[in-house]
Amino acid sequence: MTAGTSPHALRTTASVLDCAARLFAEHGSRSLATSALIRRVSAETGTDAASLRRAFPTWFDLAYAVVLRSTRERVDGQLAADQPGLPAAERMSSLVRRHVEIGWKHRAATSLAHEILPVLRAVHPDRHREVGSLTRTYREHVRGIIVDGLVAGAFGVDEPGRAADEVLATFDSLLHWYEPEAGLSLDDLGAVYVDLVLHHHLGHPR
């Protein structure tokens, strides 16, 4: 990339944000000074370092861009892929499988989000609202599928909002135990989570 690459373009460039997410995961969000982080990203992606510094004056700016991109990709992807004409159980099954796949892809960003969101709330409320708006949109989408399933008699829960929160919390759990080297494929993992969500959380009959 050339020195003329705009800061906005860099904030949404997959190679830059993927590299940054990996470095945060490997070294911790605060272990690398901003200058060292920029040098590593520049060297590994071929991006002009001066352009990176303009786009990301601090490590926190870069961390926020990583979190925003992963959140937006998950939410926009799920909304675009949903097929409201299908039965709710099928829609939820597909959503769970997609979430497992993209959640694993962006696992470093998800862990980073848990760390920086409380700080965002305090020092960058506009940024916090941006991420929070996406998260609420996703929760309401999940809740909407649950409501549709209740109306159709496919799900057996009392409070759709609470059920949606439990489903989303279950999604986060895969970050804490899944190891591909242990022999469970990502596709098999999706099947495990489909079973857990549909039958345990939502009361869908087997």
MDTraj code that builds the backbone (N, CA, C; nanometers):
import mdtraj as md
import numpy as np

residues = "MET THR ALA GLY THR SER PRO HIS ALA LEU ARG THR THR ALA SER VAL LEU ASP CYS ALA ALA ARG LEU PHE ALA GLU HIS GLY SER ARG SER LEU ALA THR SER ALA LEU ILE ARG ARG VAL SER ALA GLU THR GLY THR ASP ALA ALA SER LEU ARG ARG ALA PHE PRO THR TRP PHE ASP LEU ALA TYR ALA VAL VAL LEU ARG SER THR ARG GLU ARG VAL ASP GLY GLN LEU ALA ALA ASP GLN PRO GLY LEU PRO ALA ALA GLU ARG MET SER SER LEU VAL ARG ARG HIS VAL GLU ILE GLY TRP LYS HIS ARG ALA ALA THR SER LEU ALA HIS GLU ILE LEU PRO VAL LEU ARG ALA VAL HIS PRO ASP ARG HIS ARG GLU VAL GLY SER LEU THR ARG THR TYR ARG GLU HIS VAL ARG GLY ILE ILE VAL ASP GLY LEU VAL ALA GLY ALA PHE GLY VAL ASP GLU PRO GLY ARG ALA ALA ASP GLU VAL LEU ALA THR PHE ASP SER LEU LEU HIS TRP TYR GLU PRO GLU ALA GLY LEU SER LEU ASP ASP LEU GLY ALA VAL TYR VAL ASP LEU VAL LEU HIS HIS HIS LEU GLY HIS PRO ARG".split()
xyz = np.array([
    [0.0843, -0.1187, 0.0000],
    [0.0000, 0.0000, 0.0000],
    [0.0881, 0.1239, 0.0000],
    [0.0401, 0.2303, -0.0586],
    [0.1203, 0.3502, -0.0722],
    [0.0963, 0.4452, 0.0434],
    [0.1817, 0.5491, 0.0468],
    [0.1681, 0.6492, 0.1517],
    [0.0403, 0.7289, 0.1366],
    [-0.0236, 0.7229, 0.0179],
    [-0.1443, 0.7987, -0.0043],
    [-0.2712, 0.7301, 0.0436],
    [-0.2577, 0.6099, 0.0983],
    [-0.3755, 0.5400, 0.1489],
    [-0.4410, 0.6221, 0.2591],
    [-0.5719, 0.6442, 0.2489],
    [-0.6397, 0.7307, 0.3446],
    [-0.6526, 0.6632, 0.4802],
    [-0.6554, 0.7439, 0.5883],
    [-0.6766, 0.6854, 0.7209],
    [-0.8052, 0.6048, 0.7289],
    [-0.9135, 0.6531, 0.6645],
    [-1.0396, 0.5789, 0.6692],
    [-1.0245, 0.4416, 0.6046],
    [-0.9555, 0.4364, 0.4907],
    [-0.9364, 0.3081, 0.4226],
    [-0.8579, 0.2117, 0.5108],
    [-0.7560, 0.2623, 0.5784],
    [-0.6753, 0.1758, 0.6638],
    [-0.7568, 0.1215, 0.7812],
    [-0.8515, 0.2010, 0.8308],
    [-0.9301, 0.1574, 0.9461],
    [-1.0223, 0.0415, 0.9120],
    [-1.0423, 0.0166, 0.7838],
    [-1.1310, -0.0929, 0.7433],
    [-1.0587, -0.1963, 0.6568],
    [-0.9265, -0.1892, 0.6479],
    [-0.8506, -0.2814, 0.5647],
    [-0.8292, -0.4131, 0.6384],
    [-0.8760, -0.5220, 0.5782],
    [-0.8744, -0.6512, 0.6466],
    [-0.7337, -0.6942, 0.6858],
    [-0.6366, -0.6798, 0.5952],
    [-0.5020, -0.7286, 0.6257],
    [-0.4420, -0.6550, 0.7453],
    [-0.4650, -0.5246, 0.7525],
    [-0.4130, -0.4454, 0.8644],
    [-0.4795, -0.4876, 0.9952],
    [-0.6121, -0.4988, 0.9934],
    [-0.6843, -0.5299, 1.1169],
    [-0.6654, -0.6749, 1.1599],
    [-0.6531, -0.7654, 1.0646],
    [-0.6239, -0.9055, 1.0995],
    [-0.4866, -0.9170, 1.1641],
    [-0.3909, -0.8476, 1.1083],
    [-0.2556, -0.8499, 1.1636],
    [-0.2551, -0.7913, 1.3041],
    [-0.3215, -0.6784, 1.3223],
    [-0.3262, -0.6152, 1.4539],
    [-0.3939, -0.7059, 1.5559],
    [-0.5036, -0.7699, 1.5162],
    [-0.5741, -0.8603, 1.6076],
    [-0.4825, -0.9734, 1.6527],
    [-0.4052, -1.0288, 1.5586],
    [-0.3136, -1.1374, 1.5932],
    [-0.2051, -1.0894, 1.6884],
    [-0.1522, -0.9706, 1.6653],
    [-0.0476, -0.9172, 1.7528],
    [-0.1016, -0.8891, 1.8929],
    [-0.2234, -0.8371, 1.9006],
    [-0.2842, -0.8153, 2.0319],
    [-0.3007, -0.9485, 2.1046],
    [-0.3432, -1.0526, 2.0312],
    [-0.3630, -1.1832, 2.0931],
    [-0.2313, -1.2439, 2.1396],
    [-0.1265, -1.2257, 2.0606],
    [0.0032, -1.2853, 2.0926],
    [0.0747, -1.2143, 2.2065],
    [0.0598, -1.0821, 2.2125],
    [0.1413, -1.0031, 2.3058],
    [0.0609, -0.9339, 2.4148],
    [-0.0719, -0.9397, 2.4082],
    [-0.1526, -0.8621, 2.5008],
    [-0.1764, -0.7238, 2.4434],
    [-0.2870, -0.6657, 2.4794],
    [-0.3250, -0.5397, 2.4163],
    [-0.2300, -0.4256, 2.4486],
    [-0.1627, -0.4303, 2.5631],
    [-0.0794, -0.3173, 2.6048],
    [0.0689, -0.3504, 2.6127],
    [0.1064, -0.4696, 2.5713],
    [0.2458, -0.5088, 2.5853],
    [0.3362, -0.4409, 2.4838],
    [0.2818, -0.4149, 2.3641],
    [0.3590, -0.3482, 2.2608],
    [0.3273, -0.1995, 2.2606],
    [0.4307, -0.1158, 2.2626],
    [0.4096, 0.0277, 2.2491],
    [0.3497, 0.0563, 2.1115],
    [0.2795, 0.1675, 2.1004],
    [0.2142, 0.2007, 1.9738],
    [0.3150, 0.2028, 1.8594],
    [0.4319, 0.2595, 1.8835],
    [0.5333, 0.2678, 1.7776],
    [0.5765, 0.1286, 1.7319],
    [0.5969, 0.0385, 1.8281],
    [0.6372, -0.0978, 1.7926],
    [0.5238, -0.1704, 1.7203],
    [0.4013, -0.1497, 1.7641],
    [0.2848, -0.2118, 1.7010],
    [0.2716, -0.1657, 1.5563],
    [0.2862, -0.0362, 1.5341],
    [0.2773, 0.0181, 1.3980],
    [0.3878, -0.0382, 1.3096],
    [0.5086, -0.0478, 1.3642],
    [0.6197, -0.1031, 1.2851],
    [0.5905, -0.2474, 1.2444],
    [0.5392, -0.3261, 1.3381],
    [0.5103, -0.4666, 1.3061],
    [0.4014, -0.4782, 1.2001],
    [0.2948, -0.4035, 1.2168],
    [0.1850, -0.4092, 1.1197],
    [0.2330, -0.3623, 0.9835],
    [0.3112, -0.2560, 0.9823],
    [0.3647, -0.2039, 0.8564],
    [0.4521, -0.3070, 0.7874],
    [0.5411, -0.3689, 0.8621],
    [0.6335, -0.4664, 0.8040],
    [0.5611, -0.5904, 0.7537],
    [0.4588, -0.6357, 0.8268],
    [0.3918, -0.7609, 0.7919],
    [0.2854, -0.7451, 0.6832],
    [0.2364, -0.6226, 0.6632],
    [0.1310, -0.6022, 0.5632],
    [0.1763, -0.5178, 0.4447],
    [0.2984, -0.4625, 0.4519],
    [0.3458, -0.3775, 0.3434],
    [0.2767, -0.2428, 0.3383],
    [0.2214, -0.2019, 0.4509],
    [0.1501, -0.0739, 0.4587],
    [0.2454, 0.0358, 0.5039],
    [0.2310, 0.1532, 0.4470],
    [0.3159, 0.2662, 0.4824],
    [0.2986, 0.3012, 0.6301],
    [0.4089, 0.3068, 0.7048],
    [0.4025, 0.3292, 0.8484],
    [0.3469, 0.4669, 0.8826],
    [0.3819, 0.5678, 0.8032],
    [0.3318, 0.7030, 0.8307],
    [0.1800, 0.7085, 0.8151],
    [0.1284, 0.6393, 0.7146],
    [-0.0167, 0.6346, 0.6963],
    [-0.0842, 0.5636, 0.8133],
    [-0.0206, 0.4570, 0.8615],
    [-0.0744, 0.3860, 0.9769],
    [-0.0778, 0.4756, 1.1003],
    [0.0287, 0.5532, 1.1207],
    [0.0324, 0.6408, 1.2382],
    [-0.0759, 0.7475, 1.2308],
    [-0.1046, 0.7960, 1.1095],
    [-0.2122, 0.8946, 1.0961],
    [-0.3487, 0.8302, 1.1240],
    [-0.3656, 0.7072, 1.0797],
    [-0.4932, 0.6387, 1.0987],
    [-0.5135, 0.5952, 1.2433],
    [-0.4030, 0.5551, 1.3089],
    [-0.4114, 0.4999, 1.4445],
    [-0.3084, 0.5686, 1.5341],
    [-0.3402, 0.6865, 1.5854],
    [-0.2434, 0.7601, 1.6693],
    [-0.2045, 0.6846, 1.7964],
    [-0.2939, 0.5994, 1.8480],
    [-0.2647, 0.5231, 1.9701],
    [-0.3020, 0.3764, 1.9486],
    [-0.2506, 0.2891, 2.0362],
    [-0.2871, 0.1470, 2.0288],
    [-0.4369, 0.1295, 2.0484],
    [-0.4968, 0.2198, 2.1270],
    [-0.6384, 0.2091, 2.1543],
    [-0.7209, 0.2343, 2.0272],
    [-0.6758, 0.3270, 1.9431],
    [-0.7444, 0.3520, 1.8159],
    [-0.7422, 0.2277, 1.7279],
    [-0.6287, 0.1604, 1.7279],
    [-0.6167, 0.0387, 1.6479],
    [-0.7019, -0.0732, 1.7068],
    [-0.7008, -0.0862, 1.8386],
    [-0.7825, -0.1896, 1.9032],
    [-0.9307, -0.1663, 1.8756],
    [-0.9724, -0.0415, 1.8818],
    [-1.1127, -0.0101, 1.8546],
    [-1.1501, -0.0457, 1.7110],
    [-1.0631, -0.0155, 1.6153],
    [-1.0911, -0.0485, 1.4753],
    [-1.1046, -0.1994, 1.4564],
    [-1.0211, -0.2764, 1.5254],
    [-1.0288, -0.4232, 1.5186],
    [-1.1642, -0.4704, 1.5709],
    [-1.2065, -0.4180, 1.6850],
    [-1.3324, -0.4593, 1.7473],
    [-1.4521, -0.4169, 1.6618],
    [-1.4505, -0.2946, 1.6121],
    [-1.5626, -0.2457, 1.5325],
    [-1.5797, -0.3273, 1.4053],
    [-1.4702, -0.3556, 1.3386],
    [-1.4789, -0.4316, 1.2140],
    [-1.5346, -0.5722, 1.2378],
    [-1.4866, -0.6410, 1.3429],
    [-1.5333, -0.7766, 1.3682],
    [-1.6805, -0.7769, 1.4086],
    [-1.7213, -0.6788, 1.4885],
    [-1.8612, -0.6701, 1.5309],
    [-1.9515, -0.6432, 1.4115],
    [-1.9097, -0.5493, 1.3283],
    [-1.9909, -0.5145, 1.2115],
    [-2.0008, -0.6321, 1.1142],
    [-1.8901, -0.7042, 1.0954],
    [-1.8925, -0.8177, 1.0038],
    [-1.9874, -0.9256, 1.0536],
    [-1.9864, -0.9503, 1.1839],
    [-2.0759, -1.0521, 1.2395],
    [-2.2213, -1.0107, 1.2243],
    [-2.2528, -0.8890, 1.2628],
    [-2.3922, -0.8446, 1.2616],
    [-2.4444, -0.8317, 1.1189],
    [-2.3713, -0.7608, 1.0341],
    [-2.4180, -0.7423, 0.8964],
    [-2.4298, -0.8754, 0.8230],
    [-2.3348, -0.9643, 0.8475],
    [-2.3388, -1.0947, 0.7823],
    [-2.4592, -1.1769, 0.8248],
    [-2.4909, -1.1740, 0.9537],
    [-2.6048, -1.2511, 1.0022],
    [-2.7365, -1.1953, 0.9490],
    [-2.7499, -1.0645, 0.9481],
    [-2.8736, -1.0043, 0.8995],
    [-2.8930, -1.0325, 0.7508],
    [-2.7844, -1.0264, 0.6750],
    [-2.7938, -1.0482, 0.5306],
    [-2.8253, -1.1937, 0.4971],
    [-2.7756, -1.2861, 0.5790],
    [-2.7911, -1.4287, 0.5488],
    [-2.9244, -1.4860, 0.5963],
    [-2.9924, -1.4181, 0.6869],
    [-3.1162, -1.4716, 0.7424],
    [-3.2234, -1.4851, 0.6341],
    [-3.3049, -1.5890, 0.6470],
    [-3.4170, -1.6125, 0.5550],
    [-3.5459, -1.6203, 0.6363],
    [-3.6129, -1.5074, 0.6536],
    [-3.7317, -1.5026, 0.7406],
    [-3.8437, -1.5967, 0.7002],
    [-3.8456, -1.6414, 0.5768],
    [-3.9510, -1.7322, 0.5336],
    [-3.9356, -1.8740, 0.5831],
    [-3.8187, -1.9083, 0.6344],
    [-3.7950, -2.0437, 0.6836],
    [-3.8461, -2.0591, 0.8264],
    [-3.8694, -2.1837, 0.8709],
    [-3.9072, -2.2062, 1.0106],
    [-3.8006, -2.1510, 1.1057],
    [-3.8469, -2.1059, 1.2224],
    [-3.7562, -2.0424, 1.3184],
    [-3.6418, -2.1338, 1.3601],
    [-3.6681, -2.2633, 1.3756],
    [-3.5622, -2.3560, 1.4175],
    [-3.4525, -2.3644, 1.3114],
    [-3.4897, -2.3620, 1.1853],
    [-3.3894, -2.3639, 1.0791],
    [-3.3101, -2.2342, 1.0762],
    [-3.3798, -2.1227, 1.0951],
    [-3.3105, -1.9936, 1.0969],
    [-3.2118, -1.9866, 1.2131],
    [-3.2550, -2.0348, 1.3295],
    [-3.1656, -2.0309, 1.4452],
    [-3.0481, -2.1250, 1.4254],
    [-3.0733, -2.2418, 1.3695],
    [-2.9650, -2.3367, 1.3442],
    [-2.8603, -2.2752, 1.2527],
    [-2.9043, -2.2091, 1.1466],
    [-2.8103, -2.1466, 1.0534],
    [-2.7361, -2.0320, 1.1204],
    [-2.8067, -1.9540, 1.2004],
    [-2.7419, -1.8434, 1.2715],
    [-2.6341, -1.8947, 1.3651],
    [-2.6634, -2.0016, 1.4371],
    [-2.5655, -2.0571, 1.5311],
    [-2.4406, -2.1032, 1.4566],
    [-2.4589, -2.1745, 1.3475],
    [-2.3434, -2.2237, 1.2719],
    [-2.2601, -2.1080, 1.2171],
    [-2.3273, -2.0049, 1.1664],
    [-2.2525, -1.8890, 1.1166],
    [-2.1791, -1.8197, 1.2302],
    [-2.2442, -1.8091, 1.3455],
    [-2.1801, -1.7409, 1.4574],
    [-2.0565, -1.8168, 1.5056],
    [-2.0671, -1.9472, 1.5113],
    [-1.9512, -2.0270, 1.5518],
    [-1.8353, -2.0044, 1.4548],
    [-1.8651, -2.0040, 1.3262],
    [-1.7600, -1.9874, 1.2264],
    [-1.6950, -1.8497, 1.2355],
    [-1.7756, -1.7457, 1.2369],
    [-1.7179, -1.6111, 1.2394],
    [-1.6645, -1.5777, 1.3780],
    [-1.7257, -1.6360, 1.4824],
    [-1.6745, -1.6133, 1.6168],
    [-1.5347, -1.6687, 1.6338],
    [-1.5096, -1.7855, 1.5731],
    [-1.3763, -1.8423, 1.5809],
    [-1.2775, -1.7606, 1.4969],
    [-1.3222, -1.7159, 1.3812],
    [-1.2369, -1.6330, 1.2952],
    [-1.1936, -1.5067, 1.3684],
    [-1.2858, -1.4462, 1.4413],
    [-1.2584, -1.3186, 1.5081],
    [-1.2432, -1.3359, 1.6593],
    [-1.1947, -1.4521, 1.7033],
    [-1.1862, -1.4769, 1.8471],
    [-1.0938, -1.3779, 1.9174],
    [-0.9850, -1.3367, 1.8509],
    [-0.8945, -1.2398, 1.9137],
    [-0.9643, -1.1063, 1.9319],
    [-1.0422, -1.0656, 1.8334],
    [-1.1147, -0.9386, 1.8417],
    [-1.2216, -0.9447, 1.9500],
    [-1.2859, -1.0599, 1.9653],
    [-1.3890, -1.0746, 2.0680],
    [-1.3287, -1.0625, 2.2073],
    [-1.2146, -1.1257, 2.2283],
    [-1.1463, -1.1127, 2.3574],
    [-1.1038, -0.9680, 2.3815],
    [-1.0574, -0.9034, 2.2769],
    [-1.0161, -0.7638, 2.2878],
    [-1.1354, -0.6751, 2.3219],
    [-1.2499, -0.7048, 2.2638],
    [-1.3700, -0.6257, 2.2916],
    [-1.4060, -0.6310, 2.4397],
    [-1.3969, -0.7494, 2.5005],
    [-1.4283, -0.7624, 2.6426],
    [-1.3379, -0.6727, 2.7271],
    [-1.2165, -0.6506, 2.6797],
    [-1.1218, -0.5676, 2.7548],
    [-1.1462, -0.4191, 2.7355],
    [-1.1714, -0.3770, 2.6120],
    [-1.1736, -0.2326, 2.5864],
    [-1.3115, -0.1682, 2.5984],
    [-1.4190, -0.2464, 2.5919],
    [-1.5519, -0.1836, 2.5948],
    [-1.5795, -0.1061, 2.7244],
    [-1.5403, -0.1572, 2.8421],
    [-1.5606, -0.0751, 2.9625],
    [-1.4838, 0.0570, 2.9571],
    [-1.3656, 0.0544, 2.8962],
    [-1.2869, 0.1777, 2.8828],
    [-1.3544, 0.2705, 2.7831],
    [-1.4041, 0.2140, 2.6733],
    [-1.4746, 0.2954, 2.5743],
    [-1.5912, 0.3700, 2.6370],
    [-1.6665, 0.2997, 2.7216],
    [-1.7823, 0.3634, 2.7848],
    [-1.7408, 0.4888, 2.8617],
    [-1.6247, 0.4821, 2.9258],
    [-1.5806, 0.5926, 3.0101],
    [-1.5143, 0.7056, 2.9324],
    [-1.4317, 0.6712, 2.8322],
    [-1.3500, 0.7754, 2.7692],
    [-1.3881, 0.8061, 2.6249],
    [-1.4610, 0.7157, 2.5586],
    [-1.5045, 0.7394, 2.4207],
    [-1.6506, 0.6974, 2.4057],
    [-1.7431, 0.7718, 2.4661],
    [-1.8830, 0.7288, 2.4642],
    [-1.9413, 0.7144, 2.3232],
    [-1.8963, 0.7979, 2.2286],
    [-1.9485, 0.7856, 2.0923],
    [-1.9079, 0.6515, 2.0301],
    [-1.7840, 0.6131, 2.0519],
    [-1.7383, 0.4844, 2.0011],
    [-1.8101, 0.3697, 2.0705],
    [-1.8302, 0.3830, 2.2001],
    [-1.9010, 0.2793, 2.2733],
    [-2.0426, 0.2643, 2.2200],
    [-2.1086, 0.3756, 2.1914],
    [-2.2438, 0.3694, 2.1371],
    [-2.2455, 0.3030, 1.9997],
    [-2.1415, 0.3262, 1.9197],
    [-2.1377, 0.2658, 1.7871],
    [-2.1323, 0.1140, 1.7954],
    [-2.0430, 0.0625, 1.8791],
    [-2.0344, -0.0821, 1.8977],
    [-2.1607, -0.1340, 1.9665],
    [-2.2084, -0.0589, 2.0665],
    [-2.3276, -0.1011, 2.1396],
    [-2.4506, -0.1079, 2.0510],
    [-2.4610, -0.0166, 1.9564],
    [-2.5747, -0.0182, 1.8648],
    [-2.5751, -0.1447, 1.7797],
    [-2.4585, -0.1835, 1.7313],
    [-2.4480, -0.3070, 1.6537],
    [-2.4838, -0.4286, 1.7391],
    [-2.4344, -0.4300, 1.8623],
    [-2.4615, -0.5420, 1.9519],
    [-2.6097, -0.5533, 1.9836],
    [-2.6748, -0.4399, 2.0052],
    [-2.8186, -0.4413, 2.0324],
    [-2.8975, -0.4881, 1.9098],
    [-2.8535, -0.4459, 1.7925],
    [-2.9195, -0.4905, 1.6698],
    [-2.9134, -0.6422, 1.6580],
    [-2.7980, -0.6983, 1.6904],
    [-2.7811, -0.8439, 1.6828],
    [-2.8682, -0.9136, 1.7858],
    [-2.8710, -0.8600, 1.9073],
    [-2.9548, -0.9203, 2.0119],
    [-3.1013, -0.9180, 1.9692],
    [-3.1464, -0.8073, 1.9134],
    [-3.2860, -0.7988, 1.8722],
    [-3.3165, -0.8938, 1.7567],
    [-3.2177, -0.9166, 1.6714],
    [-3.2356, -1.0125, 1.5636],
    [-3.2529, -1.1534, 1.6198],
    [-3.1678, -1.1907, 1.7138],
    [-3.1794, -1.3219, 1.7786],
    [-3.3122, -1.3322, 1.8513],
    [-3.3476, -1.2274, 1.9238],
    [-3.4757, -1.2272, 1.9962],
    [-3.5930, -1.2407, 1.8990],
    [-3.5850, -1.1756, 1.7835],
    [-3.6930, -1.1844, 1.6866],
    [-3.7145, -1.3257, 1.6353],
    [-3.6054, -1.3974, 1.6117],
    [-3.6187, -1.5368, 1.5684],
    [-3.6826, -1.6205, 1.6788],
    [-3.6445, -1.5935, 1.8034],
    [-3.7023, -1.6674, 1.9155],
    [-3.8522, -1.6396, 1.9263],
    [-3.8916, -1.5142, 1.9108],
    [-4.0339, -1.4789, 1.9157],
    [-4.1102, -1.5512, 1.8052],
    [-4.0539, -1.5528, 1.6852],
    [-4.1190, -1.6239, 1.5750],
    [-4.1361, -1.7722, 1.6077],
    [-4.0330, -1.8299, 1.6718],
    [-4.0425, -1.9704, 1.7108],
    [-4.1476, -1.9951, 1.8170],
    [-4.1627, -1.8998, 1.9093],
    [-4.2668, -1.9123, 2.0118],
    [-4.4057, -1.9077, 1.9488],
    [-4.4250, -1.8131, 1.8580],
    [-4.5547, -1.7992, 1.7921],
    [-4.5907, -1.9275, 1.7162],
    [-4.4900, -1.9887, 1.6563],
    [-4.5133, -2.1107, 1.5782],
    [-4.5193, -2.2362, 1.6655],
    [-4.4932, -2.2218, 1.7944],
    [-4.4951, -2.3368, 1.8835],
    [-4.3700, -2.4225, 1.8763],
    [-4.2619, -2.3688, 1.8165],
    [-4.1390, -2.4467, 1.8017],
    [-4.0474, -2.4352, 1.9221],
    [-4.0546, -2.3235, 1.9951],
    [-3.9677, -2.3003, 2.1105],
    [-4.0517, -2.2937, 2.2373],
    [-3.9875, -2.3300, 2.3493],
    [-4.0584, -2.3309, 2.4760],
    [-3.9872, -2.2492, 2.5817],
    [-3.9844, -2.1176, 2.5649],
    [-3.9233, -2.0297, 2.6644],
    [-4.0276, -1.9295, 2.7119],
    [-4.0055, -1.8752, 2.8320],
    [-4.1010, -1.7803, 2.8880],
    [-4.0677, -1.6359, 2.8529],
    [-3.9375, -1.6039, 2.8467],
    [-3.8961, -1.4662, 2.8230],
    [-3.7993, -1.4633, 2.7045],
    [-3.8444, -1.4197, 2.5882],
    [-3.7574, -1.4186, 2.4692],
    [-3.6307, -1.3358, 2.4875],
    [-3.6409, -1.2239, 2.5564],
    [-3.5231, -1.1408, 2.5769],
    [-3.4179, -1.2103, 2.6605],
    [-3.4620, -1.2725, 2.7673],
    [-3.3686, -1.3462, 2.8522],
    [-3.3079, -1.4644, 2.7773],
    [-3.3915, -1.5328, 2.6975],
    [-3.3412, -1.6447, 2.6180],
    [-3.2369, -1.5980, 2.5180],
    [-3.2600, -1.4820, 2.4560],
    [-3.1624, -1.4275, 2.3614],
    [-3.0303, -1.3990, 2.4316],
    [-3.0367, -1.3433, 2.5513],
    [-2.9136, -1.3157, 2.6275],
    [-2.8389, -1.4447, 2.6594],
    [-2.9122, -1.5498, 2.6936],
    [-2.8485, -1.6776, 2.7255],
    [-2.7826, -1.7381, 2.6013],
    [-2.8480, -1.7255, 2.4869],
    [-2.7912, -1.7765, 2.3622],
    [-2.6618, -1.7030, 2.3298],
    [-2.6628, -1.5716, 2.3414],
    [-2.5438, -1.4929, 2.3099],
    [-2.4303, -1.5226, 2.4077],
    [-2.4632, -1.5426, 2.5331],
    [-2.3606, -1.5785, 2.6316],
    [-2.3012, -1.7154, 2.5995],
    [-2.3839, -1.8069, 2.5527],
    [-2.3356, -1.9391, 2.5141],
    [-2.2378, -1.9294, 2.3978],
    [-2.2665, -1.8422, 2.3026],
    [-2.1749, -1.8229, 2.1906],
    [-2.0356, -1.7850, 2.2400],
    [-2.0294, -1.6943, 2.3355],
    [-1.8994, -1.6469, 2.3850],
    [-1.8185, -1.7586, 2.4485],
    [-1.8856, -1.8621, 2.4971],
    [-1.8146, -1.9661, 2.5708],
    [-1.7170, -2.0445, 2.4845],
    [-1.7377, -2.0472, 2.3532],
    [-1.6486, -2.1276, 2.2690],
    [-1.5059, -2.0750, 2.2718],
    [-1.4898, -1.9475, 2.3067],
    [-1.3561, -1.8900, 2.3120],
    [-1.2729, -1.9500, 2.4247],
    [-1.3401, -2.0079, 2.5231],
    [-1.2701, -2.0495, 2.6440],
    [-1.2301, -2.1966, 2.6449],
    [-1.2781, -2.2741, 2.5488],
    [-1.2462, -2.4162, 2.5574],
    [-1.2119, -2.4818, 2.4252],
    [-1.2536, -2.4239, 2.3131],
    [-1.2355, -2.4938, 2.1857],
    [-1.0904, -2.4934, 2.1416],
    [-1.0400, -2.6114, 2.1099],
    [-0.9056, -2.6288, 2.0567],
    [-0.9143, -2.7173, 1.9331],
    [-0.8929, -2.6629, 1.8131],
    [-0.9049, -2.7438, 1.6914],
    [-0.8156, -2.8673, 1.6917],
    [-0.6996, -2.8558, 1.7566],
    [-0.6052, -2.9674, 1.7590],
    [-0.6589, -3.0876, 1.8369],
    [-0.7635, -3.0663, 1.9160],
    [-0.8182, -3.1756, 1.9964],
    [-0.9010, -3.2726, 1.9128],
    [-0.9280, -3.2365, 1.7877],
    [-0.9955, -3.3307, 1.6985],
    [-1.1377, -3.2949, 1.6615],
    [-1.1944, -3.1933, 1.7245],
    [-1.3304, -3.1513, 1.6924],
    [-1.3237, -3.0438, 1.5839],
    [-1.3819, -3.0736, 1.4680],
    [-1.3786, -2.9772, 1.3576],
    [-1.4714, -2.8608, 1.3879],
    [-1.4529, -2.7517, 1.3142],
    [-1.5387, -2.6357, 1.3324],
    [-1.6831, -2.6690, 1.2944],
    [-1.7008, -2.7540, 1.1942],
    [-1.8356, -2.7957, 1.1551],
    [-1.9007, -2.8781, 1.2669],
    [-1.8228, -2.9677, 1.3279],
    [-1.8754, -3.0459, 1.4398],
    [-1.9072, -2.9555, 1.5591],
    [-1.8228, -2.8557, 1.5793],
    [-1.8477, -2.7604, 1.6881],
    [-1.9795, -2.6877, 1.6656],
    [-2.0061, -2.6504, 1.5402],
    [-2.1328, -2.5864, 1.5089],
    [-2.2505, -2.6754, 1.5438],
    [-2.2373, -2.8041, 1.5151],
    [-2.3451, -2.8981, 1.5474],
    [-2.3670, -2.9071, 1.6983],
    [-2.2589, -2.9054, 1.7754],
    [-2.2692, -2.9085, 1.9219],
    [-2.3468, -2.7870, 1.9714],
    [-2.3145, -2.6709, 1.9167],
    [-2.3798, -2.5487, 1.9626],
    [-2.5238, -2.5396, 1.9141],
    [-2.5528, -2.5910, 1.7968],
    [-2.6917, -2.5959, 1.7506],
    [-2.7754, -2.6779, 1.8479],
    [-2.7249, -2.7936, 1.8851],
    [-2.7973, -2.8799, 1.9786],
    [-2.8163, -2.8095, 2.1128],
    [-2.7116, -2.7446, 2.1614],
    [-2.7180, -2.6761, 2.2902],
    [-2.8199, -2.5628, 2.2883],
    [-2.8155, -2.4820, 2.1828],
    [-2.9054, -2.3666, 2.1756],
    [-3.0499, -2.4094, 2.1542],
    [-3.0736, -2.4953, 2.0551],
    [-3.2111, -2.5312, 2.0221],
    [-3.2796, -2.6090, 2.1336],
    [-3.2119, -2.7090, 2.1853],
    [-3.2783, -2.8001, 2.2779],
    [-3.2645, -2.7602, 2.4244],
    [-3.1508, -2.7049, 2.4611],
    [-3.1306, -2.6674, 2.6014],
    [-3.1864, -2.5284, 2.6298],
    [-3.1475, -2.4299, 2.5501],
    [-3.1891, -2.2922, 2.5778],
    [-3.3295, -2.2588, 2.5284],
    [-3.3685, -2.3170, 2.4148],
    [-3.4943, -2.2764, 2.3539],
    [-3.6056, -2.3811, 2.3631],
    [-3.5746, -2.4985, 2.4161],
    [-3.6780, -2.5979, 2.4387],
    [-3.7385, -2.6556, 2.3120],
    [-3.6604, -2.6560, 2.2045],
    [-3.7104, -2.7145, 2.0792],
    [-3.7103, -2.8666, 2.0940],
    [-3.8207, -2.9327, 2.0609],
    [-3.8249, -3.0798, 2.0782],
    [-3.7275, -3.1503, 1.9865],
    [-3.6680, -3.2543, 2.0357],
    [-3.5741, -3.3331, 1.9567],
    [-3.6476, -3.4203, 1.8555],
])
top = md.Topology()
chain = top.add_chain()
for i, resn in enumerate(residues, 1):
    res = top.add_residue(resn, chain, resSeq=i)
    for name in ("N", "CA", "C"):
        top.add_atom(name, md.element.get_by_symbol(name[0]), res)
traj = md.Trajectory(xyz[None], top)
